[in-house]
Amino acid sequence: MVKRTSLEGAECPIARSLDVLGDWWSLLIIRDALLGHRRFGEFQKSLGLARNILTVRLRALVDQGILELAPASDGSAYQEYALTPKGFGVFPILVALRQWSEEFDDHPEQIGTTMVDRENGKPVKKLALSSQDGRLLSFADITLKRGAPKRAKRAGA
């Protein structure tokens, strides 16, 4: 088996994110965790993934601080996987991927669900990039500037 090259020290934040998030299985595990799956068997049933591959992916997500092991919610001796704040931070990435597919998929009629606002049942508005003053930005409106970004304060921090 070929060892994957680490992108941990890359200058590009997209490459660094991919180093943490891994592959499509990891993103699908996070998706399922957002949908309420917490047990190994639930992930395996949903994804149809071999036990050994699922074990490796879950361990990596725990090691990266995206999932954490927690006592089973039913009081049994089992442990469950729970999203951390870092894990919940992947939500907008999954929404962007979903919306991209809804717009560009060759067979959108085969997509089985629509993302709606729980409060009013209306479809969720497409994600958009906004300037600090609220203007909508396109790719033509941005550029990259040298230097590390200032980290936004996280809720509860």
C-alpha positions as CSV (number, residue, x, y, z in Angstrom):
1,M,0.0,0.0,0.0
2,V,1.3,3.5,-0.9
3,K,1.7,5.9,2.0
4,R,-0.3,9.1,1.6
5,T,1.8,12.3,1.5
6,S,0.9,14.6,4.4
7,L,-0.2,18.1,3.5
8,E,-0.1,19.2,7.1
9,G,2.7,21.8,6.6
10,A,1.4,23.1,3.2
11,E,1.0,26.8,2.8
12,C,-2.4,26.4,1.1
13,P,-5.2,26.2,3.6
14,I,-7.3,24.0,1.2
15,A,-4.5,21.4,1.1
16,R,-4.2,21.6,4.9
17,S,-7.9,21.1,5.3
18,L,-7.8,18.1,3.0
19,D,-5.0,16.6,5.1
20,V,-7.3,16.7,8.1
21,L,-10.6,15.7,6.5
22,G,-9.0,13.0,4.5
23,D,-11.1,11.4,1.8
24,W,-14.8,11.0,0.8
25,W,-15.4,8.4,3.4
26,S,-14.4,10.8,6.2
27,L,-16.8,13.4,4.8
28,L,-19.6,10.9,4.6
29,I,-18.9,9.8,8.2
30,I,-19.2,13.4,9.3
31,R,-22.4,13.8,7.3
32,D,-23.8,10.8,9.0
33,A,-22.8,12.1,12.4
34,L,-24.5,15.4,11.6
35,L,-27.6,13.3,10.8
36,G,-27.5,11.7,14.2
37,H,-25.5,8.5,13.7
38,R,-23.3,7.8,16.7
39,R,-22.5,4.1,16.8
40,F,-20.0,2.1,14.7
41,G,-22.8,-0.2,13.5
42,E,-25.0,2.8,12.4
43,F,-22.1,4.2,10.3
44,Q,-21.4,0.8,8.8
45,K,-25.0,0.2,7.9
46,S,-25.4,3.6,6.3
47,L,-22.2,3.6,4.4
48,G,-21.7,-0.1,3.6
49,L,-18.1,0.3,4.4
50,A,-15.8,-2.5,5.4
51,R,-15.2,-2.7,9.1
52,N,-11.4,-2.3,8.9
53,I,-11.7,0.9,6.7
54,L,-14.4,2.4,8.9
55,T,-12.3,1.7,12.0
56,V,-9.3,3.5,10.4
57,R,-11.4,6.5,9.3
58,L,-13.2,6.8,12.7
59,R,-9.9,6.6,14.5
60,A,-8.4,9.3,12.3
61,L,-11.4,11.6,12.9
62,V,-11.0,11.1,16.6
63,D,-7.2,11.8,16.4
64,Q,-7.9,15.0,14.4
65,G,-10.4,16.2,17.1
66,I,-13.4,16.1,14.7
67,L,-15.1,13.3,16.6
68,E,-14.8,12.2,20.2
69,L,-15.7,9.1,22.0
70,A,-18.5,9.5,24.6
71,P,-20.4,7.2,26.8
72,A,-23.4,5.6,25.1
73,S,-26.5,7.8,25.4
74,D,-28.6,4.7,26.4
75,G,-26.4,4.1,29.5
76,S,-24.9,0.8,28.1
77,A,-21.2,0.0,28.3
78,Y,-20.7,1.0,24.7
79,Q,-19.1,4.2,23.5
80,E,-20.4,6.4,20.8
81,Y,-18.9,8.9,18.4
82,A,-19.9,12.5,18.9
83,L,-19.0,15.6,16.9
84,T,-16.8,18.2,18.5
85,P,-17.0,21.9,17.7
86,K,-14.3,21.2,15.1
87,G,-16.5,18.5,13.6
88,F,-19.6,20.8,13.5
89,G,-17.3,23.3,11.7
90,V,-17.4,20.9,8.7
91,F,-21.1,21.6,8.2
92,P,-20.8,24.6,5.8
93,I,-18.3,22.6,3.7
94,L,-20.8,19.8,3.3
95,V,-23.6,22.3,2.5
96,A,-21.4,23.8,-0.2
97,L,-20.6,20.4,-1.7
98,R,-24.3,19.5,-1.6
99,Q,-25.4,22.8,-3.3
100,W,-22.7,22.4,-5.9
101,S,-24.0,19.0,-6.8
102,E,-27.6,20.2,-6.8
103,E,-26.5,22.9,-9.4
104,F,-24.2,20.9,-11.6
105,D,-25.1,17.2,-11.2
106,D,-26.0,15.6,-14.5
107,H,-29.1,14.0,-12.9
108,P,-30.4,16.3,-10.2
109,E,-33.8,14.5,-10.3
110,Q,-32.0,11.5,-8.7
111,I,-31.1,13.5,-5.6
112,G,-33.4,12.2,-2.9
113,T,-33.7,15.1,-0.5
114,T,-34.0,18.8,-0.4
115,M,-32.3,20.9,2.4
116,V,-35.0,23.0,4.1
117,D,-35.3,25.4,7.0
118,R,-36.6,23.4,9.9
119,E,-38.7,26.4,11.1
120,N,-40.6,27.2,7.9
121,G,-39.9,24.2,5.6
122,K,-38.6,26.4,2.8
123,P,-35.5,25.5,0.8
124,V,-32.2,26.8,2.2
125,K,-30.7,29.8,0.3
126,K,-27.5,29.0,-1.6
127,L,-24.3,29.8,0.3
128,A,-22.7,33.1,-0.8
129,L,-19.4,34.8,-0.1
130,S,-19.8,38.2,1.5
131,S,-17.5,41.1,2.1
132,Q,-17.0,42.6,5.6
133,D,-19.6,45.2,4.6
134,G,-22.1,42.7,3.3
135,R,-21.5,43.0,-0.5
136,L,-21.8,39.7,-2.4
137,L,-18.5,38.6,-3.8
138,S,-17.6,36.5,-6.8
139,F,-14.2,35.0,-7.7
140,A,-13.4,38.1,-9.7
141,D,-13.8,40.2,-6.5
142,I,-11.2,38.4,-4.4
143,T,-7.4,38.0,-4.3
144,L,-4.9,36.3,-2.1
145,K,-2.7,38.4,0.2
146,R,0.5,37.1,1.8
147,G,0.4,36.5,5.5
148,A,-1.5,34.3,7.9
149,P,-5.2,35.1,8.3
150,K,-6.5,36.5,11.5
151,R,-8.4,33.7,13.3
152,A,-12.1,34.4,13.9
153,K,-13.3,34.0,17.5
154,R,-15.2,30.8,17.9
155,A,-18.6,30.7,19.7
156,G,-18.1,30.0,23.4
157,A,-14.4,30.8,23.2
